[in-house]
């Protein structure tokens, strides 16, 4: 794989595949590299996020404005299966390495293109980050409380969702190539569409009933009861007692037999009509108990419930530990540090966290040598600024 990605969407897309053994060559600008190298918390002069986002990848520095660097790209493309890029539409074409050119060099190529608004349409050329995709795709509108402005999620979820769709599209295209004669294809992922695709029943509810879903805080309208509550010791727990049998068991356990055996509340539609009453009953029960007691008692009647985890909670949780979701790697100076484990879990090919994100250009000479460039040619490329 050849990755022309910066920051989040493109690099996360290739990281997913790199975790499971894809040989990813990440192309970066000489002297600068991916801006993610300097984002958020730094260890020395490098972002901890970078070490995770670029794990299992090789770093090749190329100045894509230099014709000699473009020739290197062409030679690499002839040998790879997938190209991933998240430039603004038209940039790759201006560089002379757009889909038409690359697919001619390698007819079996799969090219994943991630952008704010897609490769076509009136907004295609506009810049678009994850925040724009979340806003236009509908997620921001429904996130938050009804009496306050929309809010973002705590991470760059729009970029990550787009990356997942990009990885899925790449795998489908590879399977198609395998089954249908070897031809590659382009995978066009727009951030706003990636988010929009996750918006459940938003479209048909508006089309059929004119219903516009609004912000509802932690409540899930139409799926009752599912909410977040505050315990006596000031912790927050999510409780989802919205299955018919689960609801009855939970209501009996909290001493509300009147609700448990009320015929009107035997199904979700009835419960949703009396949601305020049910939520008040659960909130009253939770607020006089500590978090540990709430979780223990809910588990005792097989009701889904969870504390709202901080990262500190994750480090200590037996489930995270048993599933190896907190893995260990080593920083460049040898210091051990924790990184996220691999998702999903495959029984035969589980993948590995491998090595952390490489130093800028760490693999340039080795990659060029594999393409047939000799030491003197590489020296001249470096001297000219192409690498």
N, C-alpha and C positions, 0 to 999 in steps of 0.2 A: 504494500500500500504506500501511496505517496500522499502526504497531507500538506496542503497549503492552508493552514488554519491558524487563527489567532484567538486568544481569550477562551471562549467557552464552547460554543456549539460545535464547530469543526473539530477542535481538539478532543472534546468529550466523546464525539462520535467515533473517532479513531481509537481512543483509549478503550472503549468497550470491546472493540475487536482485538486490540493488542493484548488485553488481559487473557484472551483465549488463543494466543499464539500467532496472530497476524504479525508479519514482519513490516513494521511501520517506519517509514522514513519521513521525518518531519522537516519540512523546508522552512528556514528562518532567514531573516535579513541579517547580513554580516554586521557585527558591532552592536546590534540592537536586540534581535530576537523577538520572540513572542512577548508582548507587554505583560502577559500573565506572570512572567518571571519576577515582576516587581509589585504584584498586587497583594494586598492584605498583609499578613504577618510575615516578616522576613527572618530567615535564619542566616546570619551574615548578610550577604547582599542578594539572596535569592528567596523567592516566595515558597513557603511550605506548600501552598496550593500547587505551584508548579511541579514540585517533586511528585505529587500524586497525579495531576492531570497529564503529565508527559511520561508516566511510568511505562516501561516496556517499549519505549520508542528510541529511535536513533535520530540524532540532530545533524542536518546537512545545511550549511549556510550557502545561500545563493542570492546574488543581487539580480532580481528578475528584470531589471532594466538593462542588463548587460547581455548582448547577443550570445556571448560564450556561455552564460548561465542558462539561457533558454535552450541552447543546444544540449546542455546536460539534461535538462528536463525532458527533452524529446527522446534522448537515449534511455532515460529511466522509464518513461511512459511505455516504451516498446516492450518492457519486461514486467510491468506490474499488472495486477488484477483490478485494483481500485485506486481512483484519485478522489480525494475529499478536499473541497475548498469552500471557504465562507467569505470570499470577497463580495463586494457589491457587484451585481450583474453588469457585465460588460468589461470588467477589469481584465479577466483572463483573455478575452477576445483582443483587447488592446495590446496585451503582451504577446499575442500570437500563439497562445496555447489554449484557445477556447475548445469547446466540445467538438466542433467540426474538424478542427486540426488534429486533436488528440485521438479521436475515434478513427481517423484515417490512418494514423500511425499504428494504432492498436485496435482493430475492429472488435476485439473481445473485451475492450475496456468498459468498466462500470465507473461512471463519474457521479459522485454525490455532491450536489450543489446546495448549500444552505445559505439562505439570505433572508432579509427581513420580510419581503413581500413576494418572493418568487422570481423566476426568470422572465415572466411575461406580465402584461397588464399595465395600467397607467401609473402604478406606484413602483414598478420594478426597479427603477434607477435610484429610488430614494434610500437613504441610510436607515437601517432599522435594527435596533438592539432588542434584547429579550423583553425589556420593559414595554416597548412598543407592541411586540407580539402579544404579550399578556393583556395589554389594554385593548387592542383591536380584536383579538381573538375571543374576548368575553370574560376572561378570568378575573381581571381587576374589578369589573363592574359588580360581580356577585361576591366579592371577598371583603369582609368587614362587617360592621354592625349597621343597622338601618338608619341610625341617627347620626352617622359620621361619614366622612368621605371614604371612597374606596381605598384599600390598603394593598400593599404588595405582600407576597409571601416572604419568608425570611431568607430565601436563596434565589438564585437566578433561574427559576423553574422553567421559564419559557425557552431559554437556550437549551436546557437539559432535555426537555421534551422533544425539541426539534432534533437534537442529537440522537435520541432513541429512534425517532422515525427514520432518520438518515441511516442508522445501522440496520434497521429492519429492511428498508428499501434496498440497501446494498446486498444483503443476504438473499432477498427475493430475486434480485437481478442476477446474482451469481447462480442461483438455482435454475433460473430460466435459461441462462447461458449454457449450463450443463445439460439441460434436457432438450433444448430446442436449437441445437446447431452451432453454438459457440458465439453468437452475436451478443455484444454488450449493449448497454443503454445508459441514458442519463436519468438520475434520480433527483428530482427538483423538490426541495423542501423549503417552504416558506414558514418563518417563525409564527406568524399570525395564524396560518392554517394548521400548524402543528398543535397549537393551543386550542384552536377552534374545534379540532377533531376530538378533544377530550371533554367537550361541554355537555355530555350526557343527552338529556331530552330537551335541551334549550330550543332547538329549531322547531320540532313538531309541535311542542306546547304553544309556541307563539303562532305558528301557522294555523293550527286547528282551533285554538281557543283565544288567540290574541293575548296570551299570558306572557308577561315579561318577568323573568325571575329576578328578584332583588336580593340585596344583602340581608342575611338573617343571622349574623354572628356565628355562634357555634352550633346552632340548631340546624337540623336537616329537615326542612318542610316536606311533608309527604312521606317521611320515614320516621315514625314516632314510636317510642322516645329514643333519641340519640342526641346527646348534648354533653357539655363540659360543666363540671360542678366544682365548687371550692369547699375543701374540707376544714375541719375545726383547726388543724395545725397549719392552715394557710397554703396547702398544696392544691394542685388542680388535677382532677381525674376525668377521663372520658368514659362514659358508660353508654353502651349500645344495647338496650333491652327491647329492640324493635321487632324481634321474631314473636309470633303469637304465643308459642309455648314458653319462650324465654320471658316474655312480659309477665305472664301469669306467675311463673316461679319467682321472679324478682319481686313482684308486688306482694306476694305472700311473705317472702323473707323480710321485707321492710315493714310488715305489719299492716298492709293496706289490702286486706281481703276484699273490701268493698270494691276496689278497682280491679283486683285480680279476677273476680267472678262476675263483673258487670258485663252482661251480654253485648252491650254496645261497644265495649272495648276489646272484644274477642278478635277483631281483625284490625289491620293497619288503618283502614279508612275511618273507622270509628274512633280510633285513638287519635288520629290526626285532627279530628273535629274538636277534641277535648284536650289538645296538646298542652295548653297553659296549665290546666288542672294537674295533669300528670307530671309535668316538669316541676311544678311547685311541690308536689308530694315527694319527689326524689330529692330535690334541693333541700327540703326540710330534714330528710333522713341523713343526707350526707353532711350537712353543716355541723351536726353535733357529734361527728366521729372523725377520728384521725385517718389519714390516708391509708395507713397499713391495714386498719380495720375494715375500711370500705372495700379495698381490693381483696382482702381475705374473704369477706362475707359474699362479695359478688362471685368470686371464684367458687365458693361453696355451693352455689346454685347454678353454676355453669352459665354465668352472664358475662359477655365480653366487657372488660373494663381494663383501663390502663392509666397509669400515671402519665403526665405529660413530661416526657423524658428530656433532660438536658444532656449534653454530651458527657458530662460527668457521670450521670446515671448509666449511660450506655457502657462506659468503661468498666462499671462494676456489676453489670447485669449478667446473671448466669446464662441467659439465652444467647446474648451477643457473644459471650465467651465460648459457649459450646458450639456455636455455628461458625466460629472463627471470623466474625465480622469486624473485629478489631485486630488487624494484622500488624506485624512488626517488620520494619525495614531499617536501613541505616543511612544517616546523612553522610555527605561527602567526607566529613572528618571522622567517620566511624561511630558517631553517637547514635544509639538506637532511638527510634521514634515510632509512633503508631500511625497507621494509615488505614483507610477503609478496606475491608475484605472484598471479595469478588461476588458479583451478582450477575446472572443467576447461577445456581449450583447445578452443574452437569455431572451425571454419575460417572461417565467414562472419560470425559475431557474437562476436568474442573478448572483448568486455567491456573495462572499463578500471578502473584503480584510482581515477581521478577525484580527489575532494577528501577530505581527512582529516575525522575526526569533528568536527562543528561545535561552536561555543560554545553554551552552554545558552540555548535560546530564540532562537537567531540568526535563525530563519525565521518566527517567530510572526506578526509584523505582515504579512509578505508572504502567508502562508497565509491569514490571516483576511481580508486584502484580496481575495484570490481568491474567498472565500466571500461577498463582498458587504458585509463590515463596513467602515464608514467610520472615519476617524481618530478622531473623537470617541467612537464606540462602543468602539474598541480601547482608548482612554485610560480609559474607564469600566470596561472589563473588567479592565484592569491595576490600577486603583485598588481594585476590589472583591476582588482576589486571585484572580480566576478564571483569569488567565493570568500 
